[in-house]
Every structure is written in structure tokens, then in C-alpha cells.
Amino acid sequence: MGADLNFWKYQDGISLDNAVVYEKACCNQEHVEGLADLPIAEILNEMAAAFADRNAIDLYNYEKKEGQGSFQITATPQAVRFDCYAMEQAQQKRFSAIMAKFGCPLYDPQLSVRFDKIVLFLIDEAGEYQAQVEQEFARLLPRFEVAAQVLSWEEYVQRAKKCGHIHYNAVIHRAKSITKVTSFMQFGNAWANRPCQCKTAQLADEEQAHGILAELLRKSIGRVVGDFLERTSYE
């Protein structure tokens, strides 16, 4: 099974349609205004060192070895594409980690998403924990730009439709016997959902309730980010 993973860097203050950039720069090898030039020779040498255990035909082609799969590099002055064949996801994650050194986030066309920014939608009561949520994402996904919004469920439904980035939402639902804290992540055409819960009776004391809900939120974030990392080629 094959996959292609793609990398480029925007010039300061530039934001373009990622799908269009992918098609032009990574598939058609066209020059795209607004993309920065990359140190291609340095990147190729970095890859050669990182994959020294592979059978390298040249700096652009690495053959399958001991069940590790193979890959091919296509590079222009502005973009680098890796075409992977029979490579496990854990192996593909290495490209993301290496290209991050050159300021290039992953764009995965299989998921139709770029791994550069996450929008946090904190719905109703979850908005009280904005600072903690921002800190947790900064810790777990330190290379992501993080932007948070506090809003109602109706506002979230509308804004999520227009969100072109990876996004997360947090919801606290208090029922008579059980209270659930749910973390949801949408990354392109894939998603993950992780609830944590406690007995509502435990929240009778408001001061204790805040600490309990903050901890449930922290756990649900950790679990949903874990799912995200397990299901993607991002590292």
C-alpha cells in the first residue's frame, strides 16, 4: 500500500489553500508564489544519514530492506515529496520529525490536512478551562500553532464547517447521575473521540468540582491526542 507525504514552508505572513499548493508544488512541481525556498541539498543529506540502514540507490531512491518498505523523494526548490511503498506508519513518522527541523509541517493528502495549526473549540462550561487546555496542547503537540475559542454548541457547529485546520472540541455534559467530559479531534477526513466521566454527586462542592473536571479534561485530551498520533504519519 502506498502513500505520499508532502512538505513545504510558507513565507512569513503568507497563507494559501493547502490542497492547491499540494497539487501545484508537490504533484506538478510548479513554482508557487508565497512558498519559501528550501535547503534541498541539506535535506537530502539529512535523509541519507537518517536512513543509512536502507539500500540507497541514490539520494532520491531507497529500496525495501528487511520488511521496512521503500520510498522515493521528489524535490523542487520549494517542496519535498516522499512516496512511500509498503512502509509502516511508524516508519513514515520519521519524515515528519526530520522535516520539522527545516520548518516544514506535514501535508497528508490521504487525510487532506496539513499538520501546522489546531483550533480549540471550548464549548459552554468547557470554556472555563481555556488556559489549562491551551497548556496541555502546547505540551503534547509543541510544533502546532494553537488558537482557542470559547463558544456555544450552535456557534461551534457553524464555525467547524468553515475550519480548514485540524480542530478539537471539549464538552462537559452534566447529567443526573454521570458527568462526561468529552474531547473530540477532527484531522482532515479522520477523527477521534474520547470521553472521561465521574459521578455527578462528586461535583457537589464547587471548588472540588473544578479540580475534578480539570483532571478529567486533561485525561481526555491525552487520550484523544494519543489516538491522533497513532492514526497519522505525524510525529
Buried (B, 14 or more C-beta within 10 A) or exposed (E): EEBBBBBBBBEEEEEBEBBEBBBBBBBEBEEBEEBBEBEBEEBBEBBBEEBEEBEBEEBEBBBBEEEBBBBBBBBBEBBBBBBBBEBEBEBBBBBBEBBBEBEBBBBBBBBBBBBBBBBBBBBBBBBBBBEBBBEBBEEBBEBBEBBBBBBEEEBBEEBBEEBBBBBBBBBBBEEEEEBBBBBBBBBBEBBBBBBBBBEBEEBEEEEEBEEBBBBBBBBBBBBBBEBBBEBBBBB
